[in-house]
Amino acid sequence: MRTPIVAGNWKLYKTISEAVEFVSALRELAADVTGVEIVIAPPFTALSAVAKVLVGSNIRLAAQDVFREEKGAFTGEVSPVMLKDAGCGYVIIGHSERRGYFGETDASVNRKAKAAHIHGLKPILCVGEKLEDRNAGNTQSVVEAQVVKGISGFSEAEILSTAIAYEPVWAIGTGITARSDQAQEVHGFIRSLLSRIYSTDSAKQVRLQYGGSVNAANTAELMAQMDVDGVLVGGASLEVESFVNIVKAAHG
Ligand code: 13P
């Protein structure tokens, strides 16, 4: 019942021409893929050019961040309206790199996610514990706080159009992927939280992605877990062949 979602987060990589070249190739290579939602998150500068290449394709566009306000004197920020205008359907919010390097808090993440919903952008809301949290046995309490605060005030309709990405910080860019049972344990926990806040029926419809050193070799096993509905891919989304192989592995 949950359509798998495979998203590539390019982070601070690719010029406009590199991005256009990638998505032109991806469009061809993924043309016959059905039953998987494919999402690409280029840097802001490439969004509009990529959107033009993706018109009429089965690939959706995401931004990597958004500001909470629609407009105003906020030098350097990009609003949800601007992202919609550029062709985005999704936006990644609260990535651990935003939290770690740019001072994002659960409160700022929540405001951004609400702003995204108001303007019809679907948030991919990132949560995940640091290694010290896990080692101290605090994975669930950390993830619970991030989820509960991150989705605070979301209506039922809003939670249904949100994807939650569990990205353990120790697995990001390290080559150390969470074991599939570790991913499932946290995903199951997040779904149980959603059941408690909304309803079991709604919780069953929310897509939960895993991120952290995902590649074509480990995608199928992660996706085979009951509550893993997709992946959020960093490094392995930068080469088109590697990304297509992940999409195909997610398809099963
Ligand atoms: P890597 O796939 O490079 O570990 O990055 C994961 C990530 O941060 C995706 O948002």
Residues whose N, C-alpha, C, O or C-beta is under 5 A from the ligand:
A	BS01	13P	N9 A171 I172 G173 T174 G211 G212 S213 V214 L232 V233 G234 G235 A236
